[in-house]
Amino acid sequence: MGKFFDTPKPQPFQVKPRYWDPKKEEREEREKRARAKLGLPDDDGSYIPNIKGQFKKNRTSKLAYAEAQRRKSTVRLFFILTILMLAAYFIVFKYVDIF
């Protein structure tokens, strides 16, 4: 009966770092100071997104692709209908002596 009314204790939040290399951090700091001292541009390798116009470009390319697929589908349908009509024409006029 005692376990029935017990509420579970909250789990403590623990963050364990995956890997830390102090030598690498020191080396990067030295490189940064050297670049600043020499007047070179600071190339920290951070990502600068170029999102301007990406949504519109992606949308227009998808619309163009959909239009091309629709056009292919229409041509294919027309081709199949033409073949079926020709087959029906030859069957009717070759095997049926109505006319």
Backbone as ProteinMPNN parsed JSONL, in Angstrom:
{"seq_chain_A": "MGKFFDTPKPQPFQVKPRYWDPKKEEREEREKRARAKLGLPDDDGSYIPNIKGQFKKNRTSKLAYAEAQRRKSTVRLFFILTILMLAAYFIVFKYVDIF", "coords_chain_A": {"N_chain_A": [[0.817, -1.191, 0.0], [2.071, 1.137, 0.518], [3.71, 1.792, -1.692], [1.846, 2.469, -3.577], [0.862, 5.066, -3.25], [3.125, 6.603, -3.431], [4.917, 9.236, -4.92], [6.891, 9.755, -7.811], [10.283, 10.883, -7.618], [11.648, 13.911, -8.886], [13.871, 13.907, -11.658], [17.251, 14.883, -11.553], [18.763, 17.519, -13.438], [21.403, 17.016, -15.527], [24.265, 17.989, -17.174], [26.592, 16.71, -19.216], [29.656, 17.383, -20.538], [30.714, 16.671, -23.846], [33.263, 16.645, -25.088], [36.258, 18.334, -24.439], [38.825, 20.324, -25.401], [41.475, 21.809, -24.156], [43.909, 22.639, -25.246], [43.346, 23.124, -27.916], [41.579, 25.293, -27.687], [43.333, 27.222, -26.612], [45.152, 27.437, -28.74], [43.46, 28.468, -30.741], [42.83, 30.947, -29.595], [45.387, 32.145, -29.579], [45.826, 32.281, -32.341], [43.772, 34.043, -33.051], [44.563, 36.378, -31.697], [46.986, 36.837, -33.02], [46.117, 37.29, -35.634], [44.628, 39.63, -35.22], [46.674, 41.314, -34.434], [48.293, 41.422, -36.717], [46.548, 42.558, -38.444], [44.906, 41.13, -40.109], [41.905, 39.84, -41.647], [39.32, 38.715, -39.48], [38.73, 35.491, -39.422], [36.639, 33.515, -38.282], [35.198, 31.357, -38.971], [32.489, 31.27, -38.645], [29.088, 30.704, -39.43], [27.361, 32.444, -41.859], [24.247, 33.081, -42.788], [22.753, 33.078, -46.028], [20.015, 33.9, -46.781], [18.399, 35.518, -48.166], [16.028, 35.807, -50.572], [15.957, 33.075, -51.007], [13.681, 31.535, -50.42], [11.818, 32.391, -52.329], [13.152, 31.723, -54.69], [13.317, 28.946, -54.438], [10.615, 28.308, -54.413], [9.773, 29.161, -56.96], [11.278, 27.447, -58.547], [10.177, 25.003, -57.851], [7.568, 25.383, -58.765], [8.044, 25.626, -61.498], [9.031, 23.077, -62.041], [6.75, 21.55, -61.445], [5.023, 22.505, -63.411], [6.351, 21.618, -65.717], [6.141, 18.853, -65.368], [3.369, 18.584, -65.509], [2.96, 19.346, -68.158], [4.34, 17.292, -69.489], [2.733, 15.15, -68.734], [0.337, 15.799, -70.015], [1.077, 15.669, -72.729], [1.777, 12.986, -72.888], [-0.72, 11.793, -72.339], [-2.204, 12.713, -74.568], [-0.768, 11.424, -76.61], [-1.244, 8.701, -75.996], [-4.055, 8.595, -76.24], [-4.279, 9.186, -78.989], [-3.028, 6.939, -80.125], [-4.799, 4.924, -79.25], [-7.152, 5.748, -80.544], [-6.384, 5.455, -83.225], [-5.955, 2.695, -83.271], [-8.555, 1.795, -82.738], [-9.823, 2.797, -85.025], [-8.566, 1.305, -87.104], [-9.344, -1.256, -86.342], [-12.143, -1.129, -86.533], [-12.611, -0.476, -89.279], [-11.21, -2.459, -90.625], [-11.944, -5.013, -89.698], [-14.669, -4.996, -89.395], [-17.377, -5.204, -91.475], [-19.243, -3.132, -92.103], [-19.41, -0.859, -93.629]], "CA_chain_A": [[0.0, 0.0, 0.0], [2.959, 2.282, 0.604], [4.198, 2.123, -3.031], [0.742, 2.925, -4.409], [0.703, 6.506, -3.114], [4.404, 7.295, -3.579], [5.121, 9.951, -6.175], [8.301, 9.646, -8.198], [11.114, 12.06, -7.4], [12.108, 14.472, -10.166], [15.233, 13.581, -12.052], [18.079, 16.085, -11.632], [19.281, 17.837, -14.76], [22.862, 16.92, -15.537], [24.861, 18.166, -18.488], [27.947, 16.178, -19.262], [30.286, 17.814, -21.785], [31.153, 15.544, -24.66], [34.708, 16.668, -25.229], [36.81, 19.661, -24.313], [40.254, 20.311, -25.677], [42.016, 23.113, -23.767], [44.993, 23.023, -26.154], [42.726, 23.68, -29.115], [41.084, 26.623, -27.345], [44.498, 28.107, -26.486], [45.67, 27.655, -30.083], [42.545, 29.373, -31.435], [43.01, 32.273, -29.012], [46.646, 32.681, -30.09], [45.613, 32.625, -33.752], [42.928, 35.231, -33.085], [45.394, 37.521, -31.304], [47.96, 37.072, -34.089], [45.387, 37.902, -36.755], [44.309, 41.008, -34.853], [47.932, 42.056, -34.383], [48.756, 41.617, -38.086], [45.525, 43.286, -39.197], [44.222, 40.232, -41.046], [40.477, 39.703, -41.323], [39.014, 37.687, -38.488], [37.998, 34.392, -40.048], [36.344, 32.573, -37.205], [34.488, 30.215, -39.525], [31.08, 31.257, -38.268], [28.175, 30.577, -40.56], [26.531, 33.608, -42.129], [23.257, 32.583, -43.74], [22.376, 33.897, -47.168], [18.641, 33.429, -46.975], [17.658, 36.506, -48.942], [15.542, 35.325, -51.856], [16.014, 31.631, -51.139], [12.332, 30.967, -50.435], [11.196, 32.696, -53.615], [13.851, 30.93, -55.71], [12.917, 27.554, -54.257], [9.203, 28.202, -54.799], [9.656, 29.251, -58.416], [11.815, 26.238, -59.168], [9.194, 23.939, -57.653], [6.454, 25.64, -59.67], [8.496, 25.312, -62.854], [9.098, 21.62, -62.126], [5.376, 21.049, -61.492], [4.487, 22.84, -64.734], [6.974, 20.715, -66.69], [5.535, 17.536, -65.181], [2.002, 18.663, -66.018], [3.061, 19.367, -69.61], [4.698, 15.931, -69.905], [1.56, 14.306, -68.535], [-0.632, 16.127, -71.063], [1.596, 15.134, -73.989], [1.669, 11.535, -72.795], [-2.143, 11.46, -72.469], [-2.57, 12.936, -75.959], [-0.147, 10.363, -77.394], [-1.962, 7.444, -75.73], [-5.381, 8.697, -76.863], [-4.106, 9.093, -80.44], [-2.768, 5.528, -80.459], [-6.047, 4.178, -79.054], [-8.09, 6.097, -81.605], [-5.922, 4.816, -84.461], [-6.218, 1.262, -83.145], [-9.995, 1.602, -82.901], [-10.136, 3.064, -86.427], [-8.161, 0.156, -87.914], [-10.166, -2.415, -85.986], [-13.496, -0.955, -87.07], [-12.662, -0.489, -90.748], [-10.583, -3.644, -91.188], [-12.606, -6.265, -89.3], [-16.121, -4.871, -89.43], [-17.783, -4.905, -92.863], [-20.481, -2.368, -92.092], [-19.4, 0.151, -94.683]], "C_chain_A": [[0.862, 1.256, 0.0], [3.455, 2.719, -0.773], [3.096, 2.71, -3.918], [0.626, 4.45, -4.382], [2.016, 7.271, -3.223], [4.466, 7.996, -4.928], [6.602, 9.874, -6.535], [9.034, 10.97, -7.967], [11.558, 12.607, -8.755], [13.573, 14.138, -10.416], [16.06, 14.861, -12.12], [18.621, 16.263, -13.05], [20.794, 17.832, -14.703], [23.355, 17.046, -16.974], [26.296, 17.681, -18.41], [28.578, 16.612, -20.58], [30.839, 16.611, -22.544], [32.671, 15.495, -24.758], [35.171, 18.111, -25.13], [38.307, 19.564, -24.475], [40.833, 21.68, -25.327], [43.141, 23.579, -24.69], [44.438, 23.671, -27.426], [42.212, 25.084, -28.847], [42.243, 27.618, -27.239], [45.067, 28.451, -27.86], [44.785, 28.635, -30.858], [42.666, 30.795, -30.903], [44.298, 32.92, -29.518], [46.504, 33.107, -31.554], [44.794, 33.901, -33.884], [43.74, 36.483, -32.742], [46.394, 37.865, -32.403], [47.297, 37.739, -35.287], [45.06, 39.356, -36.459], [45.57, 41.87, -34.872], [48.446, 42.368, -35.784], [47.75, 42.374, -38.946], [44.828, 42.437, -40.241], [42.744, 40.134, -40.675], [40.252, 38.528, -40.372], [38.13, 36.628, -39.125], [37.738, 33.336, -38.986], [35.534, 31.377, -37.688], [33.024, 30.162, -39.139], [30.224, 31.286, -39.532], [27.336, 31.836, -40.68], [25.506, 33.173, -43.172], [22.974, 33.591, -44.849], [20.969, 33.475, -47.569], [17.829, 34.37, -47.851], [17.288, 35.933, -50.313], [15.526, 33.822, -52.008], [14.623, 31.004, -51.211], [11.667, 31.184, -51.79], [11.819, 31.85, -54.717], [13.414, 29.471, -55.648], [11.479, 27.351, -54.727], [9.059, 28.234, -56.317], [10.217, 28.012, -59.1], [10.846, 25.07, -58.999], [7.998, 24.123, -58.579], [6.826, 25.301, -61.102], [8.556, 23.796, -63.055], [7.689, 21.026, -62.239], [4.754, 21.323, -62.851], [5.069, 21.914, -65.8], [6.379, 19.312, -66.577], [4.111, 17.505, -65.724], [2.015, 18.625, -67.548], [3.405, 17.983, -70.145], [3.5, 15.001, -69.806], [0.528, 14.549, -69.637], [-0.188, 15.549, -72.409], [1.462, 13.616, -74.009], [0.211, 11.092, -72.99], [-2.601, 11.621, -73.913], [-2.017, 11.827, -76.854], [-0.892, 9.038, -77.225], [-3.344, 7.47, -76.367], [-5.296, 8.588, -78.383], [-3.872, 7.644, -80.857], [-4.045, 4.697, -80.305], [-7.065, 4.484, -80.141], [-7.691, 5.471, -82.94], [-6.183, 3.314, -84.421], [-7.709, 0.976, -83.337], [-10.408, 1.805, -84.363], [-9.783, 1.856, -87.296], [-8.993, -1.077, -87.596], [-11.543, -2.301, -86.612], [-13.507, -1.105, -88.576], [-12.002, -1.729, -91.377], [-11.399, -4.906, -90.896], [-14.124, -6.161, -89.348], [-16.514, -4.422, -90.844], [-19.122, -4.194, -92.865], [-20.515, -1.424, -93.278], [-19.116, -0.471, -95.997]], "O_chain_A": [[0.433, 2.313, -0.463], [3.609, 3.918, -1.003], [3.393, 3.38, -4.907], [0.319, 5.058, -5.407], [2.01, 8.497, -3.115], [4.109, 7.418, -5.955], [7.462, 9.923, -5.656], [8.451, 12.045, -8.111], [11.816, 11.833, -9.676], [14.39, 14.097, -9.496], [15.601, 15.844, -12.7], [18.899, 15.294, -13.757], [21.395, 18.564, -13.918], [22.925, 16.315, -17.865], [27.101, 18.189, -17.63], [28.079, 16.243, -21.643], [31.359, 15.666, -21.953], [33.289, 14.452, -24.544], [34.536, 19.009, -25.682], [38.974, 18.808, -23.769], [40.701, 22.62, -26.111], [43.313, 24.781, -24.897], [44.995, 24.642, -27.939], [42.382, 25.975, -29.679], [42.137, 28.742, -27.731], [45.421, 29.6, -28.124], [45.289, 29.523, -31.546], [42.61, 31.751, -31.677], [44.308, 34.105, -29.849], [47.0, 34.161, -31.953], [45.086, 34.746, -34.731], [43.622, 37.513, -33.406], [46.627, 39.039, -32.689], [47.865, 38.653, -35.885], [45.193, 40.218, -37.327], [45.527, 43.029, -35.284], [48.976, 43.453, -36.022], [48.073, 42.786, -40.06], [44.219, 42.972, -41.168], [42.379, 40.325, -39.514], [40.914, 37.494, -40.461], [36.937, 36.841, -39.34], [38.512, 32.393, -38.815], [35.217, 30.483, -36.904], [32.381, 29.124, -39.287], [30.619, 31.835, -40.561], [26.679, 32.249, -39.724], [25.866, 32.923, -44.322], [22.962, 34.801, -44.622], [20.769, 32.784, -48.568], [16.702, 34.054, -48.232], [18.168, 35.614, -51.113], [15.114, 33.327, -53.057], [14.404, 30.058, -51.967], [11.034, 30.279, -52.334], [11.114, 31.32, -55.575], [13.173, 28.841, -56.677], [11.162, 26.345, -55.362], [8.319, 27.439, -56.895], [9.688, 27.574, -60.121], [10.707, 24.241, -59.899], [7.47, 23.15, -59.118], [6.013, 24.747, -61.842], [8.177, 23.291, -64.112], [7.458, 20.112, -63.03], [4.038, 20.478, -63.389], [4.346, 21.473, -66.694], [6.14, 18.658, -67.592], [3.695, 16.516, -66.328], [1.184, 17.956, -68.163], [2.831, 17.543, -71.141], [3.275, 14.166, -70.683], [-0.085, 13.604, -70.132], [-1.007, 14.998, -73.145], [1.081, 13.031, -75.023], [-0.06, 10.135, -73.715], [-3.311, 10.761, -74.434], [-2.711, 11.344, -77.749], [-1.141, 8.335, -78.204], [-3.767, 6.483, -76.969], [-6.155, 7.961, -79.003], [-4.456, 7.177, -81.836], [-4.334, 3.852, -81.152], [-7.765, 3.586, -80.61], [-8.547, 5.013, -83.697], [-6.587, 2.726, -85.424], [-8.077, 0.022, -84.022], [-11.248, 1.067, -84.878], [-10.587, 1.426, -88.124], [-9.311, -1.859, -88.492], [-12.057, -3.274, -87.165], [-14.362, -1.816, -89.103], [-12.225, -2.007, -92.555], [-11.526, -5.773, -91.76], [-14.798, -7.191, -89.341], [-16.044, -3.398, -91.337], [-20.045, -4.616, -93.562], [-21.575, -1.219, -93.87], [-19.066, 0.225, -97.012]]}, "name": "protein", "num_of_chains": 1, "seq": "MGKFFDTPKPQPFQVKPRYWDPKKEEREEREKRARAKLGLPDDDGSYIPNIKGQFKKNRTSKLAYAEAQRRKSTVRLFFILTILMLAAYFIVFKYVDIF"}
